[in-house]
Amino acid sequence: MAIELKEDVFYSFGDMMVKATTDFDYNPIIEISTDEGNIIVMPSSNNKVIVKSTVDK
């Protein structure tokens, strides 16, 4: 089952808060916040994905 995320709306799942947004070029960005840190997922060139994390492991 797929759920379409609305822009700039927070969704909660367990200890995660998920928000879908866009950058200045209207590229989709997913922001995930947890008790452990934050993760940002965004598209890159050549069908690749950039993942930035503040989680220390």
N, C-alpha and C positions, 0 to 999 in steps of 0.2 A: 504494500500500500504506500503510495507516494503522497506527501503533504506539500503543498505549495506554500513556501514561507512568504510572509508579507514583509515589505521593507521597513526597517527600523522598529520592529515589534519583537519583544523578548519572549522566548519560549523556554520553559523550564522542564528539565528531565533529571531527576535525582538531584545531585548537587551542581548540575550544569545549567548555565543560562546561555541560550543560543540566540544570536541576532543576525539577520541577513541585512546587508546594506550594499551600497555601491560606492566606487571611487569617483574621482572627477570625470573620468571617461566612461562612466556608467558600467564598469566591469563589476561583476558580482563579488562580494566579500562575505565570508561567514566568520563571525566572531564567537568564540566559545570561552566562557568564563567558568572556572571551577574554584573550589577551595584551595587547590594546589597552584593555580596560575591561570594564564590566558593563552589561547591559541587563535591565530588568525590564518585563514585559508583563502588564497586568492589565485586567479589564473595568471599564467605567464605565457610567453611566446612558445611556439612549437607544441601546443597542446600539453604543456607541463603545468604543474601546480606549485605555488610557493606556500610553505607552511612556516610561520613564525611562532615561536613559543617562549613563554617566560617560565615554564616549568623546569625546575632544576632536578635532574636525576643523576 
